[in-house]
Amino acid sequence: MKKDLHPEYHTITVTCSTCGNTFETGSTDKNIKVDTCSNCHPFYTGKQKYKNVAGRIDKFNKKYGIQDEDEE
């Protein structure tokens, strides 16, 4: 292998800008800041909100007079 080909690998601290959580990892960058982390992201915290998109289908079917096969 050629000398000085690969960048230096450091142990760095990653900082979350939302909650201020920090954790250590390895990287070639000197500093990493993230918007959300596993400590504050809704998917990992279990506080995820679901939108009701099924209502759109019902609204379309009602507008054009389409009935479900189950209702017939």
Buried (B, 14 or more C-beta within 10 A) or exposed (E): EEEEEEEEEEEBEBBBEEEEBEEEEEBEEEEEEBEBBEBBBEEEEEEEEEEEEEEEEEEEEEEEEEEEEEEE
